[in-house]
Amino acid sequence: MPAYAFVTLDVFTNDRFGGNPLAVFTDARGLTGAQMQSLATEMNLSETTFILPPEDPAHTARVRIFNVTAEMPFAGHPSVGTGFVLAQAGRAKDGRLTLEVPAGLVEVTITTDANGAATGGVIAAPRALVTGASLTVEAAAACAGLDPADIVTTGHAPVEASLGVPFFFAEVKPEALGRASPDLAAFRRAAGGRADMNARLSLHLYVREGSKLRARMFGPLSGVYEDPATGSANATLAALLLSLGDEDSAEFDITQGVEMGRPSRLHATARRAEDGIRATIGGGCVMVMKGEATV
């Protein structure tokens, strides 16, 4: 049976065993989509990526991203982490990489230390901000195991927004964030049998203190009860918050994963562009393990 090499790393942290773990199969040529899904399910991480040759030789690589149940069009920590792995393999050009993902092109800028060694990365989300459906306060609270009074609506009601992957966003009172716990039955009720929500009704809770955010993300319908660091959601949150005001740009420092024992630190920026609001997300990466899988 053929063997496929993989590495694991922690993303959005400078410390091993913090941040969000990621598995990267460094050469996925020969694997079918079904085999990739089986490997991602076996890894049982929030996402696993598979590196393939790019369709356009001007780009660095084509990347397929899978969670434990389905392929993803785009995701933040897999894009940052995969870019970091490619950079360590010498594939960055002037510290930059272009990844082909189903949602479009993801530009990765590698961060380095004083000696020029890669320390992490920053990605630009592939699409401009789009907002969609709303959740009732009652439904959002139930999904998070909270009371409706815990949801803050002065800025916005619980709302769906996307930069390539949709999430529902709800601001909560500071004392409620630590009490939140995903309720699978409530998520199923909120999805209401809608095929477009059955695997993608993910709820991102946050507390805002100026430019500092604390966040938690629940996605039990896709097998991720809680995620320690969600790059795509936090980039989207930065874009959403910018859309609520009249500023041209904004920056946010975000903490996530504390309640899971995997503290994560993310930095997000958002800016107004000709085609809408664009955002970036970045943070550190640390290598953890390497191995191989036979298929």
Beta strands, then each sheet from edge to edge (+ up, - down):
strand 1: 3-11
strand 2: 20-25
strand 3: 48-52
strand 4: 61-66
strand 5: 71-72
strand 6: 96-101
strand 7: 104-112
strand 8: 118-124
strand 9: 130-134
strand 10: 151-152
strand 11: 159-162
strand 12: 166-172
strand 13: 203-209
strand 14: 212-219
strand 15: 224-227
strand 16: 249-256
strand 17: 264-273
strand 18: 276-294
sheet 1: 5+ 4- 3+ 2+ 1- 18+ 8- 7+ 6-
sheet 2: 5+ 4- 3+ 2+ 1- 18+ 17- 16+ 14+ 13- 12- 10+
sheet 3: 5+ 4- 3+ 2+ 1- 18+ 17- 16+ 14+ 15-
sheet 4: 5+ 4- 3+ 2+ 1- 18+ 17- 16+ 14+ 13- 12- 11+ 9-
end
